[in-house]
Amino acid sequence: MVSRAQRTAVADWWWTVDRWLLASLAALIVAGLVLTMAASPPVAERIGLPTFHFVNRQAMAMIPAIAVLIGVSFLTPRQVRRAAVILFVVAMALIVFALLFGHEVKGSKRWILGIQPSEFLKPAFVILVAWAFSEGGKRPDVPGTLIAILLLPLTAIPLILQPDFGQTMLISLVWAALFFMAGLHWFWVFGIGGFGVSGVLVAYKFVPHVRARILKFIDPGSGNGVTDTFQVDTALETIISGRWFGKGPGEGTIKRILPDAHTDFIFAVTGEEFGIVTCIALCSLFGFIVIRGLLKAARNEDPFCCFAGAGLVMLFGIQAAINMAVNLHLMPAKGMTLPFISYGGSSLISLSIGMGFLLAVTRKRPRSEVLYENERPADRAVPIALGQAA
């Protein structure tokens, strides 16, 4: 056990980090490996890979993911901001390279050098927007709101060009929530809402696969045949077949014909093998992390930490909600992973960065340190100047 009397970096971290959030994230990571073991073997066998190919790769990815999560949580708020700037620039550069030189997968150019850069862009985007709003609120000379407004199209346009409308919608929702937290006028509420609706209508009009997904969701019989809704229909059938307590680990049968069972539809496999009760428990764990994160953010006296904590936990929670809603056929398919549960190295590492940022900005800090960071540079110079004069 780490003693409170120790003044090492590890001791300071242990007594200031939110251990409830840390334990909940650890439980999610363990659950992710177990559920990947349940969902991925049939997929691997279907495409001619070793049975535990995806399980082994996920287990290997978890080692750096855990290291990243813990390492990032040691950062101070200032270091979080600096890291986010670097991450944002690198991720944007890789997205541009992917658009120019990446190989096309399922009609989109999202991959370059074996990673999906858009996953890493999300936590960096949230931190930068939170920084802009917080600086604009405490320093009238900084156009924080304008910077935050410009960050949205700067980030969204490359994602739309891939195209990746799911991630674009996700960051737009988080951005709008942070904008609302910043105290925007009702004029902006209706303006942003109208812009969002217009964006959906434009995508429906000019992007064929978006229009097809919306039509298939509204009217399953409007597509080219029965197979148009095969994924969501099979996912629902998979969940229903498990009933309350599931068929047991490895006993699922419908999962063997479910496409993307180890990624987008792993929640359905959870329902078949472990039952609706386990699905509810998993939802509760996600809900606990979101509520805990929002409460920690609301109690934080540092405006940046408040905005950043709320934004990061909303990013996490909305992504989880979208994935589960797609599995339950409550919204059109988005191709979005379930945080820490779905298979995917890029997703796992980026989520570890985001949750590491969350742990970092929600750590307990001395009140004097918070007040010092919130002072304007000119105010800080006064006592220094007085000291020099003396």
Secondary structure as UniProt FT lines:
FT   TURN            4..5
FT   HELIX           9..16
FT   HELIX           19..46
FT   TURN            47..48
FT   TURN            51..52
FT   HELIX           53..73
FT   HELIX           77..101
FT   TURN            106..107
FT   TURN            113..114
FT   HELIX           117..138
FT   TURN            140..141
FT   HELIX           144..161
FT   TURN            162..163
FT   HELIX           165..181
FT   TURN            182..183
FT   HELIX           186..206
FT   HELIX           208..218
FT   HELIX           220..222
FT   HELIX           226..229
FT   HELIX           230..242
FT   TURN            243..245
FT   TURN            249..250
FT   HELIX           254..257
FT   TURN            259..265
FT   HELIX           266..298
FT   HELIX           303..327
FT   TURN            328..329
FT   TURN            339..341
FT   HELIX           345..361
FT   HELIX           367..374
FT   HELIX           377..389
//
